Amino acid sequence: MKVNTKWQGSISFESTADVSGHTVNMDARKEAGGSGSAPSPMEMVLHGVAGCMGIDLCVIMRHHMDNVNDLELELDGDRAETEPKRFTDIQITVKVDGDVPEKVLNRAVKLSHEKYCSAVNSLNAEFTTKAILNGKEI
């Protein structure tokens, strides 16, 4: 898997993946000298974790997805104060509304976090997860 990332001026970049051909833009916040025209690279890291876990959850719970009305992941990442300002802690909240057994959701979150999510397992951060089913933490 490869990406080709090209400078777009200022401190903005366009990155294209060789496998899918999809392109994403990245930019820094205005406070960091960018124009804020696109997600920052660190935001893209959190997007990647959320997408990876979301896909895992759908695959692991595939026999229950017809009963899912809504599936949402909220990620909150804490970063180191000094360079490299890597993520040190990432809290993941998985919210599911629908008719899904608690044990199925808990198992799916655990399996994604501990085994299947390549994005989670590629980062040097502490992760905590919690699951909320129909508005109640389980």
C-alpha positions as CSV (number, residue, x, y, z in Angstrom):
1,M,0.0,0.0,0.0
2,K,1.4,3.4,-1.0
3,V,0.3,7.0,-1.1
4,N,1.7,9.8,-3.1
5,T,1.4,13.2,-1.4
6,K,1.9,16.4,-3.2
7,W,2.4,19.9,-1.9
8,Q,-0.5,22.3,-2.9
9,G,1.1,25.5,-1.7
10,S,1.3,27.1,1.8
11,I,1.3,24.0,4.0
12,S,-1.5,22.2,2.3
13,F,-1.2,18.7,0.7
14,E,-3.1,16.3,-1.5
15,S,-2.5,12.6,-1.0
16,T,-3.6,9.9,-3.4
17,A,-3.6,6.2,-2.5
18,D,-2.3,3.7,-5.1
19,V,-4.7,0.9,-4.3
20,S,-8.0,2.7,-4.2
21,G,-7.1,5.9,-6.2
22,H,-8.9,8.0,-3.6
23,T,-7.5,11.4,-2.8
24,V,-7.7,13.3,0.4
25,N,-6.6,16.8,1.2
26,M,-4.8,17.9,4.4
27,D,-4.0,21.3,5.8
28,A,-2.9,22.8,9.1
29,R,-5.1,24.9,11.4
30,K,-4.9,28.7,10.9
31,E,-3.1,28.9,14.3
32,A,-0.4,26.6,12.9
33,G,0.1,28.6,9.7
34,G,-2.3,26.8,7.4
35,S,-5.6,27.9,6.0
36,G,-7.7,25.3,7.8
37,S,-9.1,24.2,4.4
38,A,-8.9,20.5,5.1
39,P,-8.5,18.1,8.1
40,S,-5.1,18.1,9.7
41,P,-2.9,15.0,9.4
42,M,-3.6,14.2,13.1
43,E,-7.3,14.5,12.6
44,M,-6.9,12.1,9.7
45,V,-5.3,9.6,12.1
46,L,-8.4,9.8,14.3
47,H,-10.6,9.5,11.2
48,G,-8.7,6.4,10.2
49,V,-9.1,4.8,13.6
50,A,-12.8,5.5,13.7
51,G,-13.3,4.2,10.2
52,C,-11.2,1.1,10.8
53,M,-13.1,0.2,14.0
54,G,-16.5,1.1,12.4
55,I,-15.8,-1.4,9.6
56,D,-14.7,-4.0,12.0
57,L,-17.9,-3.6,14.1
58,C,-20.1,-4.0,11.0
59,V,-18.2,-7.1,10.0
60,I,-18.1,-8.7,13.4
61,M,-21.8,-7.9,14.1
62,R,-22.9,-8.7,10.5
63,H,-25.7,-11.0,11.6
64,H,-27.2,-8.2,13.8
65,M,-26.7,-5.2,11.5
66,D,-30.3,-5.4,10.2
67,N,-31.3,-4.5,13.7
68,V,-29.0,-1.5,14.0
69,N,-30.7,1.8,13.6
70,D,-27.6,4.0,14.2
71,L,-23.9,3.3,14.8
72,E,-21.6,6.2,15.8
73,L,-18.0,6.3,17.0
74,E,-16.7,9.3,19.0
75,L,-12.9,9.6,19.4
76,D,-11.1,12.0,21.8
77,G,-7.4,12.0,21.5
78,D,-4.9,13.5,23.9
79,R,-1.5,14.6,22.6
80,A,1.9,15.0,24.2
81,E,2.8,18.5,25.1
82,T,6.2,18.3,23.5
83,E,7.5,17.0,20.2
84,P,6.7,14.6,18.8
85,K,3.2,15.6,19.8
86,R,1.9,12.1,19.3
87,F,-1.4,10.8,20.6
88,T,-0.8,9.5,24.1
89,D,-4.4,8.5,25.0
90,I,-7.4,7.9,22.7
91,Q,-10.8,7.4,24.2
92,I,-13.3,5.6,21.9
93,T,-17.0,5.6,22.5
94,V,-19.1,3.4,20.4
95,K,-22.8,4.3,20.3
96,V,-25.3,1.8,18.9
97,D,-29.1,2.2,18.8
98,G,-31.1,-0.8,17.9
99,D,-32.0,-4.4,18.9
100,V,-28.5,-5.8,19.5
101,P,-27.6,-8.0,22.5
102,E,-25.2,-6.3,24.9
103,K,-22.7,-9.2,24.7
104,V,-22.6,-9.0,21.0
105,L,-21.7,-5.3,21.0
106,N,-19.2,-5.7,23.9
107,R,-17.5,-8.6,22.0
108,A,-17.4,-6.6,18.8
109,V,-15.8,-3.6,20.5
110,K,-13.3,-5.8,22.3
111,L,-12.3,-7.8,19.2
112,S,-11.9,-4.7,17.1
113,H,-9.8,-2.9,19.7
114,E,-7.6,-5.8,20.7
115,K,-7.3,-7.8,17.5
116,Y,-8.6,-6.6,14.2
117,C,-8.3,-2.8,14.0
118,S,-5.0,-2.3,12.2
119,A,-5.2,1.5,12.8
120,V,-5.5,1.0,16.6
121,N,-2.7,-1.5,16.6
122,S,-0.4,0.7,14.5
123,L,-0.4,3.5,17.1
124,N,1.7,4.0,20.2
125,A,-1.1,5.3,22.4
126,E,-3.2,4.0,25.3
127,F,-6.7,3.2,24.2
128,T,-9.9,3.1,26.3
129,T,-13.2,2.0,24.9
130,K,-16.8,2.1,26.1
131,A,-20.0,1.0,24.5
132,I,-23.3,2.7,24.8
133,L,-26.4,0.7,23.7
134,N,-29.7,2.5,23.3
135,G,-28.4,5.4,25.4
136,K,-27.1,3.3,28.3
137,E,-23.4,2.5,28.9
138,I,-22.8,-1.2,29.0
